[in-house]
Amino acid sequence: MQEKTIATRALEMSILDAGSGPLVLMCHGFPETKHAWRHQIGALAAAGYRAVAPDMRGYGGTAAPEGADHYTVVHAVGDLVALLDAIGEKQAVIIGHDWGATIAWQAALMRPDRFRAVVALSVPMMGLPPVAPSKLFPQNGEALFYTLYFQDPQGAEKEFSRDVGQTLRKLIHAASGEAGPRRPGDGTPNPFGMVSRNRGLLADLPDPEALPAWLPPADFNRLAQAFTATGFGPALNYYRNLDRNYELQQANAGQTVTVPALFAIGERDTGLAIPGMPEIIAAMPHLVPGLRGSHTIPGAGHWLQQERPEAVTELVVGFLREVAG
């Protein structure tokens, strides 16, 4: 597994690269880096594929353009197309988790000629809502939905920067399978739910005495060092473009993802606490007619490819054998 920086026509990207064969491109989410795919990279290389995982725009060793308006999904998809060109690949199977899943879905939607199949973890394909997200997400005088909180520089960015290690410990634990099951209204602390306007997000989350067994100290320290270096602002810029994404995606309204697809989510994923999420997942075949399967991984939380690496790799390799040879 090689870590290197690639100069593309869009920006410089830090990537992990291993193996040879059909390309599998892996996109991480928030708050992660390319090392979230450390288990899958080696396994896919051993299975006969070229596995590439970039730090996404604004994360880790990849360039972080100034200005929040440079972090739309269109920019992110453009980065991936430019990366394929820079490493000499015409097509890839794209895999994404969390924000990376959203980007992977849009990549498959917009450029099926370059992304011939898609695997999404934790975030299903969703159709365009009837109104812009800022008008859709709930808020009141006491609390607001986390995606709105994340957009305010004096909100999440300021709060998360006070103690990077504590922020990551709390977020990772609260969204993991170790935090417990996820059902609407069950009382399990959820970092990706409603946020108190007075207390912020972190105050209501437990600070675990120990990291989960699937995240060794060396890997956690690497993650903490990455966010200490970049800050949380560039990563939160993705959330600041939700309304802009909505405007840009009007061009794709009514389009479906036609390439082969696979979806998986942890049984204890925080997203399952969002009202209506099971129905969204069940309705995916209407938006993704090439969906080959929708899987729920027992006991796993939001960090699916890290919490259950063997299960995820088995699903991915089986899917790749069908669509990529």
Helices and strands as residue ranges (DSSP letters): E 2-7, E 12-18, E 23-27, G 34-37, H 38-46, E 50-54, G 68-70, H 73-86, E 92-97, H 99-110, E 115-121, H 133-136, E 143-145, H 146-149, I 153-157, H 158-161, H 164-174, G 177-179, E 194-196, G 202-204, H 217-230, H 233-236, G 239-241, H 242-248, G 249-252, E 261-266, G 270-273, H 277-282, H 284-287, E 291-297, H 304-307, H 309-323
